[in-house]
Amino acid sequence: MAGNRFRAYTLVFVQMACIIAVLATGPLIAENRFPLMGEIAGIMLGIWALIAMGRRNMNVTPLIREGAQLVTRGPYAFIRHPMYASVLITLWSLIADQCSLPRLATGLVLTGDLLIKSF
């Protein structure tokens, strides 16, 4: 069990480090039209997912909380991990808007991290 917790928190640490790295190396709001539309879509998906999930089920780690219930409404009816999708859509939009090698590498690490978290 301790190994699972360490793995979960390591994945969350990597995720947060990647998010901070992307946000710290470029504008917070995309400057070009299509990346901006992607960023807005990603944020809206995240808000919708948070509302559908409710406070009781919220958890940043991939560990299942005691008493959590399976959510099948809202975006969860269509997407298995809408919060992860939201993060990826938002950050890849920002990366596409102001692309650089470090941001691209960070996006790839984040994508891999979220893929691992989802299984």
C-alpha positions as CSV (number, residue, x, y, z in Angstrom):
1,M,0.0,0.0,0.0
2,A,2.8,2.4,0.8
3,G,4.3,1.7,-2.6
4,N,1.0,2.7,-4.3
5,R,0.9,5.9,-2.3
6,F,4.5,6.8,-3.2
7,R,3.8,6.2,-6.8
8,A,0.5,8.2,-6.7
9,Y,2.2,11.2,-5.1
10,T,5.2,11.0,-7.4
11,L,2.8,11.1,-10.4
12,V,1.0,14.1,-8.9
13,F,4.3,15.9,-8.3
14,V,5.4,15.3,-11.9
15,Q,2.0,16.5,-13.2
16,M,2.2,19.7,-11.1
17,A,5.8,20.4,-12.0
18,C,4.9,20.1,-15.7
19,I,1.9,22.4,-15.4
20,I,4.0,25.0,-13.5
21,A,6.8,24.7,-16.1
22,V,4.5,25.4,-19.0
23,L,2.7,28.2,-17.3
24,A,6.0,29.8,-16.2
25,T,7.6,29.7,-19.7
26,G,4.9,31.6,-21.6
27,P,1.8,33.6,-21.5
28,L,-1.1,32.3,-19.4
29,I,-3.6,33.2,-22.1
30,A,-2.9,32.0,-25.7
31,E,-2.3,34.9,-28.1
32,N,-3.4,33.2,-31.3
33,R,-7.0,32.3,-32.1
34,F,-7.0,28.5,-32.4
35,P,-4.8,27.8,-29.4
36,L,-7.0,30.3,-27.4
37,M,-10.1,28.4,-28.5
38,G,-8.4,25.1,-27.4
39,E,-7.4,26.7,-24.1
40,I,-11.0,27.9,-23.4
41,A,-12.4,24.5,-24.4
42,G,-10.0,22.7,-22.0
43,I,-10.9,25.0,-19.1
44,M,-14.6,24.6,-19.8
45,L,-14.2,20.8,-19.9
46,G,-12.4,21.0,-16.5
47,I,-15.1,23.1,-14.9
48,W,-17.8,20.8,-16.2
49,A,-16.0,17.8,-14.9
50,L,-15.5,19.3,-11.5
51,I,-19.2,20.2,-11.2
52,A,-20.2,16.7,-12.3
53,M,-17.7,15.0,-10.0
54,G,-18.8,16.9,-6.9
55,R,-16.7,17.6,-3.9
56,R,-17.0,14.2,-2.3
57,N,-15.3,12.5,-5.2
58,M,-12.5,15.0,-5.8
59,N,-9.0,13.7,-5.5
60,V,-5.8,14.8,-7.1
61,T,-4.1,11.4,-6.8
62,P,-5.1,8.3,-8.8
63,L,-6.0,6.6,-5.5
64,I,-9.7,5.9,-4.9
65,R,-11.0,7.7,-1.9
66,E,-13.0,5.9,0.7
67,G,-16.7,6.4,0.1
68,A,-16.2,7.6,-3.5
69,Q,-18.8,6.8,-6.0
70,L,-18.5,6.2,-9.7
71,V,-19.5,9.3,-11.6
72,T,-21.3,8.6,-14.9
73,R,-22.9,12.0,-15.6
74,G,-21.6,15.1,-17.3
75,P,-18.4,14.6,-19.3
76,Y,-17.9,11.3,-17.5
77,A,-20.6,9.9,-19.6
78,F,-18.4,10.4,-22.7
79,I,-14.8,10.6,-21.5
80,R,-13.2,8.2,-18.9
81,H,-10.8,10.9,-17.6
82,P,-12.2,14.4,-18.4
83,M,-10.0,16.2,-15.9
84,Y,-6.8,14.7,-17.5
85,A,-8.2,15.6,-20.9
86,S,-8.9,19.1,-19.7
87,V,-5.3,19.5,-18.5
88,L,-3.9,18.1,-21.7
89,I,-6.1,20.2,-24.0
90,T,-5.4,23.4,-22.1
91,L,-1.6,23.0,-21.8
92,W,-1.1,21.6,-25.3
93,S,-3.0,24.7,-26.6
94,L,-0.6,26.9,-24.6
95,I,2.4,24.9,-25.9
96,A,1.2,25.2,-29.5
97,D,0.7,28.9,-29.1
98,Q,4.3,29.5,-27.9
99,C,6.2,26.4,-28.9
100,S,9.7,25.8,-27.8
101,L,11.8,22.7,-27.3
102,P,11.6,22.8,-23.4
103,R,7.8,23.3,-23.5
104,L,7.4,20.5,-26.0
105,A,9.5,18.2,-23.9
106,T,7.4,19.2,-20.8
107,G,4.2,18.5,-22.7
108,L,5.4,15.0,-23.6
109,V,6.4,14.3,-20.0
110,L,3.0,15.5,-18.8
111,T,1.2,13.4,-21.4
112,G,3.1,10.3,-20.4
113,D,2.5,11.0,-16.7
114,L,-1.3,11.4,-17.2
115,L,-1.4,8.2,-19.3
116,I,0.4,6.3,-16.4
117,K,-2.0,7.9,-13.9
118,S,-5.0,6.8,-15.9
119,F,-4.1,3.1,-15.6
